Each structure stands twice: as structure tokens, then as C-alpha cells.
Amino acid sequence: MKQRNRWPKGTWMKLRSADTLRALMEQDKFSLGRLARYSGCSKGFISHLLAGRRSSCTPDLAERIAEALHVPTAVLFDPRMSMTGMSNDPQKRTSAA
């Protein structure tokens, strides 16, 4: 089994393009159900990604989707950091004075 990346706490993945996801699914003849089974999520979630109603997911799910479609994760998703994940940044701290 392929070893997965360890992402910093607060990381989430933003879908680059629903059209790219759709094209890769069509290329490999993946239905919503088949991609959902391979990646371990619901058909509804994949449908929401394709329709633009959802545009993000966890890093683990992004890696499973990309792996199922035989592409690097970076082809489909961009990593992002949540604001809570950046709380240790000295520029974001506020003083109590």
C-alpha cells in the first residue's frame, strides 16, 4: 500500500477544477458510485464536487480520489491552511496589553 503524505493540522484541499475531475472520470470510465467506492466517500459527495456545490475535502480523501484516478494529488487539488492552523504565526498573535 502506498504511504500517504502527512499534512499539517488545519490543512484542507481545494478542488482545482470540476471539469478536470469529470474528464478524468470519463477517461477511466468511472461512475459516481465507482469513484465513491474506490475513494471511501459517498456518491453524493462526488456529485457535489462535480456540480461545484462543494470544492474542498480532507487531504486523505483528496489523496484517495487522486489515487483512484491514477493521477498525482496536485493535478486535482491545492492544499490550503485554515486560519486556526496558522495560530502559531507570530504576525497573527495579538497582545493582551
C-alpha positions in Angstrom: 0.0 0.0 0.0 1.2 3.5 -0.9 2.3 5.6 2.0 0.3 8.8 2.3 1.6 12.3 3.0 1.3 13.7 6.5 -0.4 17.1 6.3 -0.1 19.8 9.0 -3.1 20.2 11.2 -5.6 22.6 9.7 -4.8 21.6 6.1 -7.7 21.1 3.6 -7.7 20.5 -0.1 -9.4 22.7 -2.6 -10.5 21.2 -5.9 -8.8 22.9 -8.8 -11.4 22.1 -11.4 -14.6 20.1 -11.5 -14.2 19.8 -15.3 -10.8 18.1 -14.8 -12.3 15.7 -12.3 -15.2 15.0 -14.7 -12.7 14.4 -17.6 -10.6 12.0 -15.6 -13.7 10.1 -14.5 -14.8 9.8 -18.1 -11.4 8.8 -19.3 -11.2 5.9 -16.9 -15.0 5.1 -17.2 -15.6 5.9 -13.5 -19.2 6.4 -12.4 -20.1 8.4 -9.3 -20.6 5.1 -7.4 -17.3 3.5 -8.5 -15.2 6.6 -7.6 -17.1 6.8 -4.3 -16.3 3.2 -3.5 -12.7 3.5 -4.5 -12.1 6.7 -2.5 -14.3 5.8 0.5 -16.9 8.6 0.4 -20.5 8.9 -0.7 -21.8 9.3 -4.3 -23.4 12.5 -3.1 -20.1 14.0 -2.2 -18.6 13.2 -5.6 -21.7 14.7 -7.2 -21.4 17.9 -5.1 -17.7 18.2 -6.2 -18.7 17.8 -9.9 -21.6 20.3 -9.6 -19.5 22.9 -7.7 -21.6 22.7 -4.6 -18.5 21.5 -2.7 -15.0 22.5 -3.5 -12.9 21.1 -0.6 -12.2 18.0 1.3 -9.7 16.5 3.7 -6.2 15.7 2.5 -6.7 12.0 3.0 -9.9 12.0 0.8 -8.2 14.1 -1.8 -5.3 11.6 -2.0 -7.7 8.6 -2.3 -9.7 10.3 -5.1 -6.5 11.1 -7.0 -5.1 7.6 -6.4 -8.3 6.0 -7.7 -8.0 8.1 -10.9 -4.2 7.3 -11.2 -3.1 10.9 -11.1 -1.0 12.9 -8.6 -3.0 14.7 -5.9 -1.7 18.1 -7.2 -3.5 17.5 -10.6 -6.9 17.8 -8.8 -6.3 19.6 -5.5 -4.4 22.5 -4.0 -3.5 22.3 -0.3 -4.8 25.2 1.9 -4.4 26.1 5.5 -7.2 27.1 7.8 -6.9 30.2 9.9 -6.8 28.1 13.0 -3.9 26.2 11.6 -1.9 29.4 11.4 -2.4 30.4 15.1 1.3 29.9 15.9 2.3 32.5 13.4 3.9 35.5 15.4 2.3 38.0 13.0 -1.2 36.7 13.7 -0.8 36.8 17.5 -2.5 39.6 19.5 -1.0 41.0 22.7 -3.1 41.3 25.8 -1.6 44.8 26.7 
